[in-house]
Amino acid sequence: MTSDSELPGREALRAACKEFGVNDEGARLLHHRSNAVWLLPTQNVVARLAPNTSYRRERADAAIAVTRWLESVEQPIALTPVAGRQPAANPDAIATFWPYRPSDTQAGPADLGALVRRLHTVGEPPFPVPRYQPLRRLFEALALDDKRSVSALASKDRAWLRDRADTVVAEFHRTRFPLGEGLIHVDVHSENAVSDRGRWVLIDWDQCCIGPRELDLVNGLPDHFHQPVNDRNLFAAAYGYDLLEWPGWTLLRDLTELHSVASYIRLAPSKPAAAAELRCRFQSLRTGDDAAIWHAIS
């Protein structure tokens, strides 16, 4: 069994492909952030690998079960995984396999808003799905950094980030969410939508859970990614609700931004670009610099 300190590499991919029964020849790394995402060109399949920890196994199990269940709804919302026994596991990795759906265009904000609207009308699956645990990944990343010989953050910076996360989590537990709870994706953005048979569907269901529906609407909030106002308005109009009308919207922004720091804490010691992005994100959070622009590093 491995730790969550770094993402699985090429040998772990080869072992996962052998376990699942697909050819890894010519595999090409597409993304390297929360998961190692590989294209298997001879199969037209994407493999998503994460460290083989109990938490990542739980998330992979949920992603496969939920997306297969969503295949049965009248208006498909999720990309269906490749047929076969999934997830595939080896000592270093937990892996899931998905059809490769490249596109020359990205889903627009109205497309995403409509997808989330459909998701929020399908109800809950007839099987257990994990509940949302605010900032679990961040707390795990901070605990990992505590134990490193070369840390991604100084101890005083980890202490500040942990205190800030504790404050936000406490606020979350005090908050009543007007849209109620249900099945949520939690990571809705244009990179996580692909065109499948002429319709947009969501991918990357690793964080799916039961939780406040507002968490799927953060794409319509002002944040450090500085999405254009018109795009946010289009998203809200397509969903049918403007989250900015709710006074508690800043809590959701804070949860999302703090959660996004976890991957960069894990990757920073081995990936200079992730270390630079971590410094940018931490400094802007610490100083309250809303003008700082964050960039996703793959």
C-alpha positions as CSV (number, residue, x, y, z in Angstrom):
1,M,0.0,0.0,0.0
2,T,1.3,3.5,-0.8
3,S,0.9,7.0,0.7
4,D,-0.8,10.0,-0.9
5,S,2.5,11.9,-1.1
6,E,2.9,11.6,-4.9
7,L,0.9,10.3,-7.9
8,P,1.6,6.9,-9.4
9,G,4.0,6.7,-12.3
10,R,4.4,4.8,-15.5
11,E,5.1,1.4,-13.9
12,A,1.9,1.7,-11.8
13,L,0.0,2.5,-15.0
14,R,1.4,-0.6,-16.7
15,A,0.3,-2.8,-13.7
16,A,-3.2,-1.3,-13.7
17,C,-3.6,-1.8,-17.4
18,K,-2.5,-5.4,-17.1
19,E,-5.0,-5.9,-14.2
20,F,-7.9,-4.4,-16.2
21,G,-6.9,-6.0,-19.5
22,V,-6.0,-3.1,-21.7
23,N,-2.9,-2.2,-23.7
24,D,-0.7,0.6,-22.3
25,E,1.5,0.9,-25.4
26,G,2.2,4.5,-26.3
27,A,0.6,5.8,-23.1
28,R,0.7,9.6,-22.9
29,L,0.4,11.7,-19.7
30,L,-2.5,14.2,-20.1
31,H,-2.8,15.7,-16.6
32,H,-0.8,15.4,-13.3
33,R,-2.6,17.1,-10.5
34,S,-5.1,15.4,-8.2
35,N,-4.8,12.2,-10.4
36,A,-2.3,11.0,-13.0
37,V,-4.4,11.0,-16.2
38,W,-3.1,8.9,-19.1
39,L,-4.3,8.5,-22.6
40,L,-4.1,4.9,-23.9
41,P,-4.1,5.6,-27.7
42,T,-4.4,2.1,-28.9
43,Q,-7.5,1.6,-26.9
44,N,-9.0,5.2,-27.2
45,V,-9.2,5.0,-23.4
46,V,-8.2,7.4,-20.5
47,A,-6.8,5.9,-17.3
48,R,-7.1,7.9,-14.1
49,L,-4.6,6.8,-11.4
50,A,-4.4,7.8,-7.8
51,P,-2.4,6.5,-4.9
52,N,-3.8,3.3,-3.4
53,T,-5.1,4.6,-0.1
54,S,-8.4,3.8,1.7
55,Y,-9.7,7.3,0.9
56,R,-8.8,7.1,-2.8
57,R,-10.3,3.6,-3.1
58,E,-13.6,4.9,-1.6
59,R,-13.6,7.8,-4.1
60,A,-12.9,5.5,-7.1
61,D,-15.6,3.1,-6.0
62,A,-18.1,5.9,-5.7
63,A,-17.1,7.4,-9.1
64,I,-17.7,4.1,-10.9
65,A,-20.9,3.2,-9.1
66,V,-22.5,6.7,-9.5
67,T,-21.6,7.1,-13.2
68,R,-23.0,3.7,-14.1
69,W,-26.2,4.5,-12.2
70,L,-26.5,7.9,-13.9
71,E,-26.4,6.1,-17.3
72,S,-29.9,4.9,-16.6
73,V,-31.5,8.4,-16.2
74,E,-33.4,9.9,-19.1
75,Q,-31.0,12.7,-19.8
76,P,-27.4,11.3,-19.4
77,I,-25.2,13.6,-17.3
78,A,-22.0,11.6,-16.8
79,L,-19.5,9.9,-19.1
80,T,-20.0,6.1,-18.6
81,P,-16.8,4.2,-17.6
82,V,-15.4,1.5,-19.8
83,A,-17.1,-1.9,-19.3
84,G,-15.3,-4.2,-17.0
85,R,-14.5,-4.8,-13.4
86,Q,-13.5,-1.4,-11.9
87,P,-11.6,0.1,-10.2
88,A,-8.4,-1.8,-10.9
89,A,-5.9,-1.9,-8.1
90,N,-2.2,-2.7,-7.4
91,P,0.0,-1.8,-4.5
92,D,0.9,1.6,-5.8
93,A,-2.3,2.7,-7.5
94,I,-6.1,2.6,-7.8
95,A,-7.2,3.1,-11.4
96,T,-10.4,3.8,-13.3
97,F,-10.8,3.6,-17.1
98,W,-13.0,5.9,-19.3
99,P,-13.7,6.4,-23.0
100,Y,-11.5,9.1,-24.6
101,R,-13.6,11.9,-25.9
102,P,-11.4,14.7,-27.3
103,S,-13.1,17.9,-28.5
104,D,-12.0,21.0,-30.4
105,T,-14.3,23.1,-28.2
106,Q,-15.1,23.4,-24.5
107,A,-18.4,23.4,-22.8
108,G,-19.6,27.0,-22.1
109,P,-21.0,28.3,-18.9
110,A,-24.6,27.8,-20.0
111,D,-23.8,24.2,-20.9
112,L,-22.4,23.6,-17.4
113,G,-25.3,25.3,-15.7
114,A,-27.8,23.1,-17.6
115,L,-25.8,19.9,-16.7
116,V,-25.8,20.8,-13.0
117,R,-29.5,21.6,-13.2
118,R,-30.2,18.1,-14.6
119,L,-28.0,16.5,-12.0
120,H,-29.8,18.1,-9.2
121,T,-33.1,16.7,-10.3
122,V,-32.2,13.0,-10.5
123,G,-32.4,12.3,-6.8
124,E,-30.0,10.1,-4.8
125,P,-28.7,6.7,-5.9
126,P,-30.2,3.6,-4.3
127,F,-26.9,2.7,-2.7
128,P,-24.6,4.4,-0.2
129,V,-22.6,7.4,-1.4
130,P,-20.1,9.1,0.8
131,R,-21.1,12.4,2.4
132,Y,-19.3,15.6,1.8
133,Q,-16.4,16.1,4.2
134,P,-15.3,19.7,4.1
135,L,-11.6,20.2,3.4
136,R,-10.6,16.6,4.2
137,R,-8.1,16.5,1.4
138,L,-6.5,19.7,2.7
139,F,-6.1,18.4,6.2
140,E,-4.6,15.2,4.9
141,A,-2.1,17.2,2.7
142,L,-1.1,19.3,5.7
143,A,-0.6,16.2,7.9
144,L,1.5,14.7,5.1
145,D,3.6,17.9,4.9
146,D,4.1,17.8,8.7
147,K,6.0,14.5,8.3
148,R,8.3,15.4,5.3
149,S,12.0,16.0,5.7
150,V,11.6,18.8,3.1
151,S,8.2,20.4,3.5
152,A,6.2,22.3,0.9
153,L,5.2,24.9,3.5
154,A,7.0,26.3,6.5
155,S,5.6,25.1,9.9
156,K,4.2,28.5,10.7
157,D,2.4,28.6,7.3
158,R,0.9,25.2,7.8
159,A,-0.3,26.3,11.2
160,W,-2.0,29.4,9.7
161,L,-3.6,27.3,6.9
162,R,-4.8,24.7,9.4
163,D,-6.4,27.4,11.6
164,R,-8.0,29.0,8.6
165,A,-9.4,25.7,7.4
166,D,-10.7,24.9,11.0
167,T,-12.6,28.3,10.9
168,V,-14.1,27.7,7.5
169,V,-15.2,24.1,8.4
170,A,-16.8,25.3,11.7
171,E,-18.7,27.9,9.6
172,F,-19.8,25.2,7.2
173,H,-21.3,23.1,10.0
174,R,-23.2,26.2,11.3
175,T,-24.7,27.0,7.9
176,R,-28.1,26.2,6.5
177,F,-28.1,25.8,2.8
178,P,-31.2,27.0,1.0
179,L,-31.0,24.4,-1.9
180,G,-30.8,21.4,0.4
181,E,-28.7,18.3,-0.1
182,G,-28.4,15.7,-2.8
183,L,-26.0,14.0,-5.2
184,I,-23.4,16.5,-6.2
185,H,-20.3,16.5,-8.4
186,V,-18.3,19.1,-6.5
187,D,-15.8,19.9,-9.3
188,V,-17.9,21.4,-12.1
189,H,-15.8,23.4,-14.6
190,S,-15.2,23.4,-18.4
191,E,-12.2,20.9,-18.2
192,N,-14.6,18.4,-16.6
193,A,-17.1,18.3,-19.4
194,V,-16.7,16.4,-22.7
195,S,-18.9,15.9,-25.7
196,D,-20.3,12.3,-25.9
197,R,-22.5,11.4,-28.8
198,G,-23.4,15.0,-29.4
199,R,-24.2,16.1,-25.9
200,W,-22.1,17.5,-23.0
201,V,-21.5,15.2,-20.0
202,L,-19.5,15.6,-16.9
203,I,-16.3,13.6,-16.2
204,D,-14.0,13.4,-13.1
205,W,-16.5,12.1,-10.5
206,D,-13.9,11.4,-7.9
207,Q,-15.4,13.9,-5.5
208,C,-19.1,13.0,-6.0
209,C,-21.0,12.7,-2.7
210,I,-24.1,13.7,-0.9
211,G,-23.9,17.3,0.2
212,P,-25.2,20.9,-0.2
213,R,-26.2,21.5,-3.8
214,E,-24.7,25.0,-3.7
215,L,-21.2,23.3,-3.9
216,D,-21.9,22.6,-7.6
217,L,-22.6,26.3,-8.3
218,V,-19.2,27.7,-7.3
219,N,-18.5,28.1,-11.1
220,G,-20.8,31.1,-10.9
221,L,-18.8,32.8,-8.1
222,P,-16.1,35.5,-8.2
223,D,-12.8,33.9,-7.1
224,H,-9.1,33.8,-7.7
225,F,-9.5,32.3,-11.2
226,H,-11.2,35.6,-12.3
227,Q,-13.9,34.1,-14.5
228,P,-15.6,36.8,-16.6
229,V,-18.8,38.3,-15.1
230,N,-20.8,37.4,-18.2
231,D,-19.8,33.8,-18.0
232,R,-20.9,33.6,-14.4
233,N,-24.2,35.2,-15.3
234,L,-24.7,32.7,-18.1
235,F,-24.1,29.8,-15.7
236,A,-26.5,31.1,-13.2
237,A,-29.2,31.7,-15.8
238,A,-28.9,28.2,-17.2
239,Y,-29.1,26.7,-13.7
240,G,-32.0,29.0,-12.7
241,Y,-30.5,30.4,-9.5
242,D,-27.9,33.1,-8.8
243,L,-25.8,32.0,-5.8
244,L,-24.6,35.6,-5.3
245,E,-28.1,36.4,-4.1
246,W,-27.4,34.2,-1.0
247,P,-25.3,35.9,1.7
248,G,-23.4,32.7,2.5
249,W,-21.8,32.5,-0.9
250,T,-18.3,33.5,0.4
251,L,-18.2,30.4,2.5
252,L,-18.4,28.3,-0.7
253,R,-15.7,30.3,-2.4
254,D,-13.4,29.9,0.7
255,L,-14.1,26.1,0.8
256,T,-13.3,25.7,-2.9
257,E,-10.2,27.7,-2.9
258,L,-8.8,26.1,0.3
259,H,-9.6,22.6,-1.1
260,S,-7.7,23.4,-4.3
261,V,-4.5,24.1,-2.4
262,A,-4.2,20.4,-1.3
263,S,-3.0,19.1,-4.6
264,Y,-0.2,21.6,-4.7
265,I,1.0,20.8,-1.2
266,R,1.3,17.2,-2.2
267,L,3.1,17.9,-5.5
268,A,5.3,20.9,-4.6
269,P,8.4,19.0,-3.5
270,S,8.7,17.0,-6.7
271,K,7.2,19.6,-9.2
272,P,8.6,23.1,-9.4
273,A,5.6,24.5,-11.2
274,A,3.3,23.2,-8.4
275,A,5.6,24.7,-5.8
276,A,5.4,28.2,-7.5
277,E,1.6,28.0,-7.8
278,L,1.4,26.9,-4.1
279,R,3.4,30.0,-3.1
280,C,1.1,32.2,-5.1
281,R,-2.1,30.7,-3.7
282,F,-0.9,30.7,-0.1
283,Q,0.3,34.3,-0.2
284,S,-2.9,35.6,-1.7
285,L,-4.9,33.7,0.9
286,R,-2.8,34.9,3.7
287,T,-2.9,38.6,2.6
288,G,-6.4,38.6,1.3
289,D,-5.2,39.6,-2.2
290,D,-8.3,39.1,-4.3
291,A,-6.5,40.5,-7.4
292,A,-4.0,37.6,-7.6
293,I,-4.8,35.2,-10.4
294,W,-4.5,31.4,-9.8
295,H,-3.6,29.0,-12.6
296,A,-4.3,25.3,-12.8
297,I,-1.0,23.4,-13.2
298,S,-1.2,20.0,-14.8
